[in-house]
Amino acid sequence: MPPDLLQPCAGYTGPVPQSEGQISDALIAEARGRACANGRLGAMAEILAAPNLED
């Protein structure tokens, strides 16, 4: 398993948003983090589903 797939994906880590602009920024950060995590999970699933040719 490539080590980069095991690293956490960043999401929103700032203070509680107080304005529409801050809420928008937080939502974008969360969406990017979710997309990152889902991509890594998909890659891990492909690796784990691949036939083991070493046996």
ChimeraX attribute file (.defattr): number of C-alpha atoms within 10 A of each C-alpha:
attribute: neighborCount
match mode: 1-to-1
recipient: residues
	/A:1	9
	/A:2	9
	/A:3	6
	/A:4	8
	/A:5	16
	/A:6	12
	/A:7	10
	/A:8	11
	/A:9	15
	/A:10	14
	/A:11	18
	/A:12	15
	/A:13	9
	/A:14	9
	/A:15	8
	/A:16	10
	/A:17	13
	/A:18	8
	/A:19	9
	/A:20	9
	/A:21	10
	/A:22	14
	/A:23	13
	/A:24	12
	/A:25	15
	/A:26	19
	/A:27	15
	/A:28	14
	/A:29	16
	/A:30	17
	/A:31	15
	/A:32	16
	/A:33	17
	/A:34	15
	/A:35	14
	/A:36	17
	/A:37	19
	/A:38	13
	/A:39	13
	/A:40	18
	/A:41	14
	/A:42	13
	/A:43	15
	/A:44	16
	/A:45	11
	/A:46	11
	/A:47	13
	/A:48	11
	/A:49	9
	/A:50	9
	/A:51	9
	/A:52	8
	/A:53	5
	/A:54	4
	/A:55	4
